[in-house]
């Protein structure tokens, strides 16, 4: 995770996402990886992907991920009810 933290400090979110997804594909997945990917995707405005990874973190036993899963579900519902992605401000 040190590599990922350095990328995040440089605001290189997409590289951090790619790195973490590669780690998961190689079988190094951990609940914390899913949680961090959820944060990264939410940070770049990819709410559906964020929710997907928060859900995976919940299934992996990361308790705090449940709150984020609920938040992204709310954001997605708001997006749908307000007519589109422009209603969700990207972080």
GUKEKOL-30982 format. One record per atom (N, C-alpha, C): residue in three letters; x, y, z. Coordinates in steps of 0.02 Angstrom, whole numbers, padded with zeros to 5 digits, always signed. Example, Ala and Ser with C-alpha at 12.3 -4.5 7.8 and 13.67 -1.06 7.14 Angstrom:
BEGIN
ALA+00660-00284+00390ALA+00615-00225+00390ALA+00660-00165+00390SER+00642-00112+00354SER+00684-00053+00357SER+00645+00002+00394
END
This chain:
BEGIN
UNK+00041-00060+00000UNK+00000+00000+00000UNK+00043+00063+00000UNK+00107+00057+00015UNK+00150+00117+00015UNK+00153+00148-00055UNK+00157+00105-00106UNK+00159+00130-00175UNK+00095+00169-00190UNK+00039+00142-00169UNK-00025+00173-00182UNK-00029+00240-00146UNK-00007+00243-00084UNK-00008+00305-00045UNK+00032+00360-00081UNK+00090+00341-00109UNK+00131+00391-00144UNK+00095+00417-00206UNK+00061+00372-00241UNK+00022+00394-00300UNK-00034+00441-00279UNK-00067+00424-00225UNK-00122+00466-00201UNK-00096+00535-00179UNK-00039+00536-00145UNK-00009+00599-00124UNK+00006+00644-00184UNK+00020+00614-00241UNK+00035+00651-00302UNK-00029+00664-00343UNK-00087+00645-00315UNK-00152+00651-00348UNK-00155+00611-00413UNK-00118+00557-00416UNK-00117+00513-00473UNK-00164+00454-00460UNK-00228+00471-00456UNK-00279+00423-00436UNK-00287+00366-00485UNK-00286+00381-00549UNK-00295+00329-00599UNK-00240+00277-00597UNK-00179+00299-00586UNK-00123+00251-00580UNK-00132+00208-00518UNK-00155+00238-00464UNK-00168+00201-00403UNK-00223+00149-00414UNK-00274+00168-00450UNK-00329+00122-00465UNK-00303+00063-00507UNK-00265+00079-00559UNK-00238+00026-00602UNK-00193-00021-00563UNK-00151+00007-00520UNK-00105-00034-00480UNK-00144-00081-00434UNK-00194-00054-00400UNK-00232-00095-00353UNK-00273-00148-00389UNK-00301-00131-00446UNK-00339-00181-00483UNK-00294-00238-00507UNK-00233-00220-00526UNK-00184-00271-00547UNK-00166-00317-00489UNK-00158-00287-00430UNK-00143-00327-00370UNK-00200-00376-00355UNK-00261-00353-00363UNK-00318-00396-00350UNK-00320-00453-00400UNK-00307-00438-00464UNK-00307-00490-00515UNK-00253-00543-00502UNK-00199-00522-00469UNK-00145-00568-00452UNK-00159-00606-00388UNK-00218-00596-00359UNK-00238-00634-00300UNK-00216-00604-00234UNK-00195-00542-00235UNK-00173-00510-00173UNK-00228-00469-00140UNK-00289-00488-00155UNK-00345-00448-00131UNK-00354-00454-00055UNK-00372-00399-00027UNK-00389-00395+00044UNK-00447-00347+00049UNK-00484-00351+00102UNK-00540-00306+00111UNK-00520-00233+00108UNK-00461-00218+00134UNK-00438-00148+00133UNK-00426-00123+00062UNK-00405-00169+00018UNK-00395-00150-00052UNK-00462-00128-00082UNK-00514-00167-00068UNK-00580-00151-00095UNK-00604-00084-00068UNK-00594-00072-00004UNK-00614-00009+00026UNK-00576+00049-00006UNK-00511+00042-00014UNK-00471+00095-00044UNK-00491+00108-00116UNK-00504+00055-00153UNK-00527+00064-00222UNK-00594+00100-00224UNK-00637+00085-00177UNK-00701+00121-00173UNK-00689+00195-00162UNK-00643+00212-00117UNK-00627+00283-00105UNK-00599+00315-00168UNK-00554+00280-00201UNK-00523+00309-00261UNK-00575+00320-00316UNK-00616+00271-00328UNK-00667+00279-00380UNK-00717+00334-00362UNK-00735+00339-00299UNK-00779+00394-00278UNK-00745+00460-00289UNK-00680+00462-00276UNK-00641+00524-00284UNK-00637+00548-00356UNK-00638+00501-00403UNK-00636+00522-00473UNK-00705+00526-00504UNK-00757+00517-00462UNK-00825+00526-00485UNK-00858+00464-00515UNK-00826+00407-00508UNK-00854+00344-00534UNK-00893+00309-00478UNK-00953+00334-00467UNK-00993+00313-00410UNK-01014+00239-00415UNK-01033+00216-00474UNK-01053+00146-00481UNK-00995+00099-00464UNK-00935+00115-00488UNK-00877+00074-00473UNK-00860+00078-00399UNK-00868+00137-00370UNK-00855+00145-00298UNK-00901+00099-00259UNK-00965+00100-00275UNK-01013+00057-00240UNK-00995-00016-00248UNK-00974-00035-00307UNK-00955-00105-00320UNK-00899-00127-00272UNK-00848-00084-00264UNK-00792-00102-00221UNK-00809-00097-00147UNK-00852-00049-00129UNK-00875-00046-00060UNK-00914-00110-00042UNK-00955-00134-00088UNK-00992-00195-00077UNK-00945-00255-00067UNK-00893-00257-00108UNK-00843-00311-00101UNK-00809-00307-00033UNK-00794-00246-00011UNK-00762-00237+00054UNK-00808-00261+00110UNK-00872-00246+00104UNK-00921-00268+00154UNK-00921-00345+00156UNK-00924-00376+00099UNK-00924-00449+00095UNK-00860-00479+00123UNK-00805-00441+00119UNK-00741-00464+00145UNK-00734-00451+00220UNK-00785-00420+00250UNK-00785-00410+00322UNK-00760-00343+00347UNK-00754-00294+00302UNK-00733-00227+00322UNK-00795-00188+00344UNK-00804-00182+00410UNK-00864-00151+00438UNK-00876-00080+00415UNK-00824-00039+00414UNK-00833+00032+00396UNK-00855+00041+00324UNK-00847-00009+00282UNK-00866-00003+00212UNK-00942+00001+00204UNK-00979-00024+00252UNK-01052-00023+00248UNK-01079+00049+00241UNK-01051+00094+00280UNK-01072+00164+00276UNK-01060+00194+00208UNK-01003+00178+00178UNK-00986+00204+00112UNK-01030+00171+00059UNK-01045+00108+00068UNK-01090+00073+00022UNK-01158+00108+00022UNK-01183+00125+00081UNK-01247+00159+00087UNK-01244+00229+00057UNK-01189+00264+00067UNK-01180+00331+00039UNK-01182+00329-00037UNK-01146+00282-00067UNK-01145+00279-00140UNK-01213+00256-00168UNK-01248+00214-00131UNK-01315+00195-00152UNK-01360+00257-00153UNK-01354+00298-00102UNK-01393+00360-00099UNK-01374+00406-00158UNK-01310+00413-00171UNK-01288+00456-00226UNK-01314+00431-00293UNK-01314+00366-00302UNK-01340+00338-00364UNK-01415+00349-00370UNK-01451+00342-00316UNK-01523+00355-00317UNK-01538+00428-00333UNK-01498+00472-00304UNK-01507+00544-00318UNK-01492+00559-00391UNK-01441+00529-00417UNK-01422+00539-00487UNK-01480+00519-00532UNK-01509+00461-00519UNK-01564+00437-00560UNK-01625+00482-00553UNK-01642+00501-00492UNK-01701+00543-00482UNK-01692+00614-00508UNK-01630+00637-00513UNK-01618+00705-00538UNK-01600+00706-00612UNK-01599+00649-00643UNK-01591+00648-00716UNK-01521+00643-00743UNK-01472+00626-00704UNK-01407+00616-00736UNK-01348+00628-00693UNK-01291+00613-00722UNK-01228+00617-00687UNK-01208+00687-00667UNK-01232+00737-00703UNK-01213+00805-00688UNK-01236+00827-00619UNK-01282+00790-00591UNK-01308+00807-00525UNK-01261+00786-00469UNK-01214+00742-00485UNK-01166+00719-00434UNK-01102+00757-00447UNK-01081+00795-00398UNK-01019+00830-00405UNK-00961+00782-00396UNK-00915+00785-00442UNK-00857+00742-00437UNK-00808+00774-00389UNK-00777+00732-00347UNK-00731+00757-00295UNK-00664+00769-00324
END
